[in-house]
């Protein structure tokens, strides 16, 4: 399979999936629950969603790990440990991809805790949280890392810094 950079360099237009949480809620995920909860409790639904995105034309499939840092998992009801959630989510995306030439993107979202001086999170803790999650996504074999939907620049910077210390795959940040 070609890498994402090879595909982009050749001029290919790539389409990413999106609205994972919204789509899962339409499929029955409790509005107060997280996508990470279904990674462990309803893995067939996660695979089905990825497959539906692929059938709709997505070239890039994001793992269901937007809230996959340990601190975020604690705040969303402790649905599982950080290792189990992130590793399983990558496996499910790969299962949906099968042998098709699709890109698996590790999704990393904010921790949900404000950083100092507005909140309790120190830069070092944020960095550590992201480093743990990103290492798991990398170990799982993602082709791309997507650091997404950050509102606080300082937190996004810690995620990017952690990613650059670990991965050799391309990194996208929004």
C-alpha positions as a printed Julia matrix, in Angstrom:
174×3 Matrix{Float64}:
   0.0    0.0    0.0
   1.11   3.53  -0.72
   1.68   5.87   2.21
  -0.46   8.94   2.66
   2.44  11.18   1.57
   2.94   9.14  -1.61
  -0.76   9.37  -2.37
  -0.9   13.13  -1.77
   2.31  13.69  -3.76
   0.79  11.87  -6.73
  -2.06  14.39  -6.72
  -4.67  12.04  -5.33
  -7.52  13.7   -3.45
  -8.18  11.93  -0.14
 -11.47  12.02   1.75
 -11.57  11.59   5.52
 -14.5   10.31   7.53
 -16.1   12.51  10.14
 -18.68  13.01  12.85
 -17.95   9.68  14.52
 -19.72  10.61  17.75
 -22.75  12.01  15.93
 -23.04   8.9   13.78
 -22.71   6.57  16.76
 -25.41   8.48  18.63
 -27.7    8.01  15.59
 -26.96   4.29  15.87
 -27.99   4.15  19.51
 -25.01   5.33  21.58
 -26.4    6.99  24.71
 -25.95  10.79  24.39
 -24.06  10.84  27.7
 -21.7    8.03  26.64
 -18.5    8.24  24.6
 -17.4    6.55  21.4
 -14.56   4.98  23.39
 -17.19   3.15  25.46
 -18.49   1.45  22.34
 -14.96   0.48  21.29
 -15.1   -1.97  24.18
 -18.84  -2.64  24.55
 -20.05  -2.58  20.92
 -16.98  -3.27  18.74
 -19.12  -4.57  15.87
 -20.87  -1.17  15.69
 -17.49   0.59  15.48
 -16.37  -1.72  12.65
 -19.71  -1.21  10.91
 -19.37   2.59  11.14
 -15.82   2.47   9.71
 -17.04   0.17   6.93
 -19.93   2.5    6.15
 -17.51   5.43   5.9
 -15.33   3.41   3.53
 -18.34   2.45   1.41
 -19.32   6.14   1.29
 -15.9    6.98  -0.19
 -13.63   7.73   2.77
  -9.95   7.12   2.18
  -8.96   8.04   5.75
 -10.57   6.31   8.72
 -10.14   7.92  12.15
  -9.92   5.63  15.15
 -12.6    6.07  17.82
 -10.05   7.49  20.26
 -10.85  11.21  20.32
 -11.28  10.97  24.09
  -8.61   8.32  24.53
  -6.29   9.93  27.08
  -6.42   8.44  30.57
  -7.7   11.67  32.11
 -10.49  11.99  29.53
 -11.5    8.35  29.98
 -11.78   8.96  33.74
 -14.06  11.93  33.12
 -16.3    9.93  30.79
 -17.08   7.22  33.29
 -13.89   5.18  33.28
 -14.99   3.09  30.29
 -11.7    1.23  30.16
  -8.01   1.74  30.54
  -6.07   3.85  28.1
  -4.17   0.86  26.72
  -7.26  -1.26  26.11
  -9.27   1.52  24.46
  -6.56   2.79  22.1
  -5.2   -0.61  21.11
  -8.66  -2.03  20.47
  -9.75   1.03  18.47
  -6.81   0.65  16.08
  -7.56  -3.07  15.67
 -11.2   -2.3   14.84
 -10.25   0.29  12.21
  -7.83  -2.18  10.64
 -10.51  -4.87  10.65
 -12.87  -2.56   8.76
 -10.13  -1.59   6.29
  -9.23  -5.17   5.48
  -7.0   -5.33   2.42
  -8.28  -2.08   0.96
  -5.9    0.83   0.42
  -7.31   2.98   3.22
  -5.41   5.09   5.73
  -5.88   4.55   9.46
  -5.58   7.83  11.35
  -5.12   7.83  15.1
  -7.53  10.41  16.53
  -6.31  12.46  19.51
  -8.61  15.02  21.1
  -8.25  17.38  24.05
  -8.11  16.03  27.59
 -11.18  17.94  28.69
  -9.22  19.6   31.49
  -8.15  23.23  31.23
  -4.47  23.97  31.53
  -3.0   26.43  34.0
  -3.61  29.24  34.72
  -7.3   28.64  33.91
  -7.41  25.05  35.12
  -5.54  22.36  37.0
  -3.59  20.7   34.16
   0.15  21.36  34.06
   1.97  21.29  30.71
   3.99  18.26  31.82
   0.85  16.31  32.69
  -0.79  17.15  29.36
   2.38  16.11  27.53
   2.47  12.82  29.45
  -1.23  12.1   28.78
  -0.77  12.64  25.05
   2.52  10.77  24.94
   0.9    7.66  26.43
  -2.05   7.7   24.04
   0.04   8.49  20.97
   2.51   5.72  21.78
  -0.37   3.23  21.92
  -1.78   4.45  18.61
   1.69   4.29  17.05
   2.31   0.81  18.43
  -1.02  -0.23  16.93
   0.21   0.81  13.49
  -1.67   3.97  12.53
  -0.65   5.53   9.21
  -1.39   9.1   10.26
  -1.98  11.0   13.49
  -4.82  13.54  13.69
  -4.71  15.89  16.67
  -8.17  17.36  16.35
 -10.72  19.83  17.63
  -8.48  21.57  20.14
  -9.63  24.93  21.44
  -6.63  25.73  23.63
  -3.43  26.33  21.68
  -1.27  25.44  24.69
  -2.85  21.99  24.94
  -2.58  21.36  21.19
   1.11  22.3   21.4
   1.67  19.63  24.06
  -0.07  17.02  21.9
   2.04  17.94  18.86
   5.21  17.96  20.94
   4.38  14.5   22.29
   3.57  13.23  18.8
   6.82  14.53  17.33
   8.75  12.72  20.07
   7.18   9.37  19.11
   5.8    8.96  15.62
   7.38   8.94  12.2
   4.02   9.11  10.44
   2.55  12.43   9.28
   0.8   14.56  11.9
  -2.24  16.76  11.25
  -3.38  19.25  13.89
  -6.61  21.24  13.95
